[in-house]
Amino acid sequence: MTTRATIVIPVLNQLAYTRQCVDSLIAGGTAPSDILVIDNGSSDETPQWLETRTDIRSLRNRVNLGCGGAWTQGSMLALEDSEWVVLLNNDVIVPAHGMSRMLDAAERHGLQVVSPSLVEGPLDYDFPAHAADFMQKMAGTLRRGWFHGVCFAVKRQVFETVGFPDTDRQLGGREDVEFLVRCNRHGVPVGTVGDSILHHFGSITQKAIKLETGQDDLGDRRHFYAKVGMNWLARKRFKAERKRSARDWVAAERRERGYVMHMLRSGGQWVDVEYL
């Protein structure tokens, strides 16, 4: 039997965030059987917790295969019975019907890859109330041509067109941008929608790895640009286009709807994000 979507969640330790994420998905309307957790060799209590959660699916790797590796593993397993694969960070909270609203919007806009809007930072506000008001006022809004790696849903035929996420560990956090570049080059319709929003605590796993290893960057920026075939001039144009698009989107969304799709929570205040 084919399901609409499988939610793939790569994890590496940080059990409290994983539990919170899974609980919010189920409370928000996602069937437990549609959740697939890929454990990238956690050394905390994550493996034991997953053993007790017989209602959700999970796979344990003996070593950390990286984000791209876990995304690809999960995608290959999900494609057996799902129309969409949702690749989701574990340090997020999902509102009621957040996943279904995102996919509904994607199908209305004809998108084959889609992300929801984001609030990032501390959870020092009433997220359910904020999300309900946001989704009502931002319904129908679209940032075409861009998605983000915190959460993006991929239609199954996209993998046949552009392949799976890159498993190259040197990308170190740029796997989503590499996949975006491939999608854009192949003409795959992608976008971010205002019909759904997530709270993102902020790359908790990556920050923990950086703190443990002392690395400022988990990947190699020059390697990434070489891999996607961008010379110095192409890199400059790519960055300039992203900044210009972000500024234009922020201005239009704020003017027309009173919200923007990407906000930071800082010092109890809302900050519009004008970069991608």
MORASUL-V342675 format. One record per residue. N is the residue number from 1. RES is the residue in three letters. PHI is phi in radians with two decimals (* if undefined). PSI is psi in degrees with one decimal (none if undefined). D_CENTER is the distance of its C-alpha to the mean C-alpha in Angstrom with 2 decimals. Layout:
BEGIN
N;RES;PHI;PSI;D_CENTER + N;RES;PHI;PSI;D_CENTER
END
This chain:
BEGIN
1;MET;*;129.2;26.04 + 2;THR;-1.49;129.5;22.89 + 3;THR;-1.71;164.6;20.14 + 4;ARG;-1.23;-45.0;17.80 + 5;ALA;-2.66;148.0;14.50 + 6;THR;-1.98;132.0;13.61 + 7;ILE;-1.67;112.6;10.69 + 8;VAL;-1.74;123.4;10.17 + 9;ILE;-2.15;102.4;9.61 + 10;PRO;-1.28;139.2;10.85 + 11;VAL;-2.39;151.3;13.11 + 12;LEU;-2.55;98.3;15.84 + 13;ASN;1.07;-152.3;18.13 + 14;GLN;1.00;47.6;17.05 + 15;LEU;-1.02;-38.5;18.31 + 16;ALA;-1.02;-40.0;18.62 + 17;TYR;-1.23;-41.0;14.92 + 18;THR;-1.06;-46.4;14.32 + 19;ARG;-1.05;-44.6;17.23 + 20;GLN;-1.10;-41.0;16.15 + 21;CYS;-1.12;-49.2;12.73 + 22;VAL;-1.08;-43.2;14.65 + 23;ASP;-1.07;-40.6;17.42 + 24;SER;-1.20;-36.0;15.46 + 25;LEU;-1.08;-48.8;14.04 + 26;ILE;-1.16;-42.4;17.64 + 27;ALA;-1.11;-28.8;19.18 + 28;GLY;-1.51;2.9;17.04 + 29;GLY;1.95;-0.9;18.40 + 30;THR;-1.41;131.1;16.42 + 31;ALA;-1.20;134.6;19.11 + 32;PRO;-0.93;-34.7;19.05 + 33;SER;-1.20;-13.3;19.93 + 34;ASP;-1.62;6.2;16.68 + 35;ILE;-1.83;131.2;14.73 + 36;LEU;-2.25;112.7;14.73 + 37;VAL;-1.70;126.5;14.33 + 38;ILE;-1.83;108.8;14.79 + 39;ASP;-1.55;113.2;16.85 + 40;ASN;-1.52;50.0;17.17 + 41;GLY;1.40;39.9;20.68 + 42;SER;-1.06;144.5;20.39 + 43;SER;-1.92;2.2;23.72 + 44;ASP;-1.64;-149.3;23.47 + 45;GLU;-1.55;9.2;24.04 + 46;THR;-0.99;-48.1;20.82 + 47;PRO;-1.02;-41.5;22.83 + 48;GLN;-1.16;-40.0;25.51 + 49;TRP;-1.12;-43.2;23.24 + 50;LEU;-1.10;-34.3;21.59 + 51;GLU;-1.10;-30.7;25.17 + 52;THR;-1.42;-18.5;26.02 + 53;ARG;-1.64;73.7;23.14 + 54;THR;-1.28;-7.5;24.79 + 55;ASP;-1.44;-17.9;23.11 + 56;ILE;-2.01;159.1;19.70 + 57;ARG;-1.58;150.0;19.31 + 58;SER;-2.67;157.4;18.67 + 59;LEU;-2.43;132.6;19.44 + 60;ARG;-1.92;126.2;20.65 + 61;ASN;-1.63;142.1;20.90 + 62;ARG;-1.28;-24.3;23.91 + 63;VAL;-2.29;165.0;22.31 + 64;ASN;-1.36;111.4;18.97 + 65;LEU;-1.57;2.8;17.76 + 66;GLY;1.44;168.8;14.84 + 67;CYS;-1.09;-47.4;11.15 + 68;GLY;-1.07;-39.5;12.19 + 69;GLY;-1.12;-44.5;14.96 + 70;ALA;-1.18;-40.1;13.20 + 71;TRP;-1.01;-45.2;10.70 + 72;THR;-1.19;-43.4;13.98 + 73;GLN;-0.97;-51.1;15.95 + 74;GLY;-1.10;-40.0;13.84 + 75;SER;-1.12;-43.2;13.68 + 76;MET;-1.12;-38.4;17.42 + 77;LEU;-1.24;-40.3;18.24 + 78;ALA;-1.18;-32.3;16.33 + 79;LEU;-1.15;-12.4;18.02 + 80;GLU;-1.11;-28.8;21.30 + 81;ASP;-2.58;17.6;20.98 + 82;SER;-2.26;142.9;17.89 + 83;GLU;-1.38;-33.6;17.52 + 84;TRP;-2.15;147.7;13.71 + 85;VAL;-2.05;120.9;11.25 + 86;VAL;-1.78;116.8;7.97 + 87;LEU;-1.70;115.7;5.84 + 88;LEU;-2.26;133.5;4.78 + 89;ASN;-1.15;155.3;5.88 + 90;ASN;-1.50;-13.7;9.47 + 91;ASP;-1.69;52.8;10.26 + 92;VAL;-2.35;160.9;9.32 + 93;ILE;-2.16;136.1;11.83 + 94;VAL;-1.91;135.0;11.71 + 95;PRO;-1.39;174.8;14.78 + 96;ALA;-1.01;127.9;17.33 + 97;HIS;1.06;23.2;16.42 + 98;GLY;-1.08;-42.0;12.93 + 99;MET;-1.22;-46.0;11.65 + 100;SER;-1.16;-36.4;14.95 + 101;ARG;-1.14;-38.6;15.15 + 102;MET;-1.10;-45.8;11.98 + 103;LEU;-1.22;-37.4;13.51 + 104;ASP;-1.02;-44.3;16.91 + 105;ALA;-1.15;-39.9;16.07 + 106;ALA;-1.03;-44.6;14.69 + 107;GLU;-1.20;-35.2;17.97 + 108;ARG;-1.14;-38.2;20.07 + 109;HIS;-1.52;-5.3;18.88 + 110;GLY;1.29;28.9;19.11 + 111;LEU;-1.52;148.9;15.56 + 112;GLN;-1.95;-12.9;14.52 + 113;VAL;-2.36;133.6;10.87 + 114;VAL;-2.54;144.6;9.23 + 115;SER;-2.14;155.5;6.63 + 116;PRO;-1.54;171.5;8.16 + 117;SER;-1.24;167.7;9.94 + 118;LEU;-2.39;141.8;9.56 + 119;VAL;-2.04;130.7;12.37 + 120;GLU;-2.11;144.6;12.32 + 121;GLY;2.20;-161.2;15.30 + 122;PRO;-1.24;149.2;17.84 + 123;LEU;-1.58;71.3;18.10 + 124;ASP;-1.91;29.8;21.60 + 125;TYR;-2.56;171.9;21.63 + 126;ASP;-1.46;93.0;21.77 + 127;PHE;-1.12;-45.8;18.18 + 128;PRO;-0.99;-42.8;19.36 + 129;ALA;-1.18;-43.1;21.95 + 130;HIS;-1.09;-44.7;19.80 + 131;ALA;-1.10;-42.2;17.11 + 132;ALA;-1.09;-45.0;20.01 + 133;ASP;-1.17;-42.9;21.69 + 134;PHE;-1.04;-50.0;18.68 + 135;MET;-1.16;-31.5;17.79 + 136;GLN;-1.19;-45.2;21.51 + 137;LYS;-1.37;-27.3;22.09 + 138;MET;-1.74;2.3;19.05 + 139;ALA;-0.98;131.7;19.35 + 140;GLY;1.61;-11.1;19.71 + 141;THR;-1.37;151.9;18.28 + 142;LEU;-2.61;133.7;16.27 + 143;ARG;-1.85;98.4;15.08 + 144;ARG;-1.41;137.9;15.97 + 145;GLY;1.69;3.7;15.16 + 146;TRP;-2.55;140.7;11.86 + 147;PHE;-2.47;168.2;8.08 + 148;HIS;-2.16;163.0;5.53 + 149;GLY;-1.47;-6.3;3.71 + 150;VAL;-1.16;-38.9;2.44 + 151;CYS;-2.76;119.1;1.78 + 152;PHE;-2.52;135.0;4.49 + 153;ALA;-1.75;135.6;7.93 + 154;VAL;-2.12;126.3;10.67 + 155;LYS;-1.21;143.0;14.33 + 156;ARG;-1.01;-34.7;16.51 + 157;GLN;-1.21;-17.3;18.84 + 158;VAL;-1.11;-38.6;16.37 + 159;PHE;-1.11;-30.9;16.65 + 160;GLU;-1.26;-28.0;20.38 + 161;THR;-1.48;-48.1;20.25 + 162;VAL;-1.99;-7.8;18.17 + 163;GLY;1.59;-174.7;17.81 + 164;PHE;-1.59;167.6;15.12 + 165;PRO;-0.96;146.6;12.69 + 166;ASP;-1.25;133.6;15.15 + 167;THR;-1.65;7.3;16.31 + 168;ASP;-1.13;115.3;18.19 + 169;ARG;-1.19;-19.9;17.97 + 170;GLN;-1.23;-14.1;19.33 + 171;LEU;-1.22;-35.5;16.13 + 172;GLY;0.80;57.3;14.99 + 173;GLY;1.85;-5.4;11.57 + 174;ARG;-1.86;14.2;12.04 + 175;GLU;-1.06;-35.9;10.96 + 176;ASP;-1.20;-39.6;8.27 + 177;VAL;-1.21;-39.0;11.22 + 178;GLU;-1.06;-42.1;13.64 + 179;PHE;-1.19;-38.3;12.07 + 180;LEU;-1.06;-44.9;11.98 + 181;VAL;-1.04;-43.9;15.60 + 182;ARG;-1.11;-42.2;16.65 + 183;CYS;-1.08;-46.5;15.45 + 184;ASN;-1.09;-39.7;17.27 + 185;ARG;-1.20;-27.3;20.28 + 186;HIS;-1.64;3.8;20.59 + 187;GLY;1.28;22.6;20.43 + 188;VAL;-1.31;125.7;17.45 + 189;PRO;-1.25;118.5;16.71 + 190;VAL;-2.22;159.0;13.20 + 191;GLY;-3.09;169.6;12.24 + 192;THR;-2.07;138.2;10.61 + 193;VAL;-2.07;153.7;12.68 + 194;GLY;-1.60;-1.2;14.50 + 195;ASP;-1.30;-12.9;15.28 + 196;SER;-2.51;152.7;12.49 + 197;ILE;-2.56;147.4;11.12 + 198;LEU;-2.11;152.8;9.47 + 199;HIS;-1.67;126.2;11.18 + 200;HIS;-2.03;120.1;9.47 + 201;PHE;-1.22;-24.6;12.35 + 202;GLY;2.03;68.7;11.39 + 203;SER;0.88;50.9;10.54 + 204;ILE;-1.05;-44.6;13.31 + 205;THR;-1.15;-45.5;13.63 + 206;GLN;-1.07;-41.2;13.84 + 207;LYS;-1.11;-39.6;16.32 + 208;ALA;-1.14;-40.8;18.29 + 209;ILE;-1.14;-42.6;18.68 + 210;LYS;-1.07;-42.4;19.81 + 211;LEU;-1.12;-40.5;22.23 + 212;GLU;-1.23;-39.2;23.60 + 213;THR;-1.64;-17.5;24.11 + 214;GLY;1.38;11.0;25.01 + 215;GLN;-1.47;139.6;22.80 + 216;ASP;-1.44;-29.4;21.62 + 217;ASP;-2.43;125.9;19.26 + 218;LEU;-1.39;-9.2;17.92 + 219;GLY;-2.20;-165.1;18.21 + 220;ASP;-2.20;106.9;20.75 + 221;ARG;-1.04;-43.5;20.18 + 222;ARG;-1.14;-37.6;23.29 + 223;HIS;-1.10;-41.5;22.37 + 224;PHE;-1.04;-49.8;19.09 + 225;TYR;-1.14;-36.7;21.14 + 226;ALA;-1.13;-38.5;23.86 + 227;LYS;-1.14;-37.6;21.63 + 228;VAL;-1.58;5.9;20.42 + 229;GLY;1.27;36.3;24.07 + 230;MET;-1.90;119.6;24.02 + 231;ASN;-1.41;-173.1;27.23 + 232;TRP;-1.03;-45.6;27.90 + 233;LEU;-1.17;-41.6;28.49 + 234;ALA;-1.11;-37.2;25.47 + 235;ARG;-1.10;-45.0;23.26 + 236;LYS;-1.06;-43.6;25.00 + 237;ARG;-1.15;-41.4;24.55 + 238;PHE;-1.05;-48.0;20.84 + 239;LYS;-1.15;-42.0;20.29 + 240;ALA;-1.12;-40.3;22.82 + 241;GLU;-1.14;-38.9;21.31 + 242;ARG;-1.14;-42.6;17.87 + 243;LYS;-1.15;-42.8;19.78 + 244;ARG;-1.13;-43.1;22.04 + 245;SER;-1.09;-43.3;19.45 + 246;ALA;-1.08;-45.2;17.67 + 247;ARG;-1.07;-42.5;21.14 + 248;ASP;-1.14;-43.7;22.17 + 249;TRP;-1.10;-46.3;19.22 + 250;VAL;-1.04;-46.9;19.67 + 251;ALA;-1.08;-44.8;23.41 + 252;ALA;-1.20;-43.4;23.35 + 253;GLU;-1.15;-44.7;20.95 + 254;ARG;-1.10;-42.2;22.89 + 255;ARG;-1.19;-41.8;26.17 + 256;GLU;-1.60;-28.8;25.59 + 257;ARG;-2.15;-16.5;23.44 + 258;GLY;1.49;-3.9;23.75 + 259;TYR;-2.28;165.7;20.04 + 260;VAL;-2.23;157.3;17.37 + 261;MET;-1.24;-18.0;13.72 + 262;HIS;-2.31;114.1;12.76 + 263;MET;-2.28;151.1;15.07 + 264;LEU;-1.87;144.9;16.02 + 265;ARG;-1.80;115.2;18.23 + 266;SER;-2.48;122.3;21.10 + 267;GLY;1.04;32.3;24.57 + 268;GLY;1.33;10.3;24.24 + 269;GLN;-2.12;160.1;23.60 + 270;TRP;-1.65;134.7;20.96 + 271;VAL;-2.18;123.2;20.18 + 272;ASP;-1.26;136.0;18.86 + 273;VAL;-1.68;121.2;16.62 + 274;GLU;-1.90;30.8;18.33 + 275;TYR;-2.49;163.0;16.38 + 276;LEU;-2.08;none;13.28
END
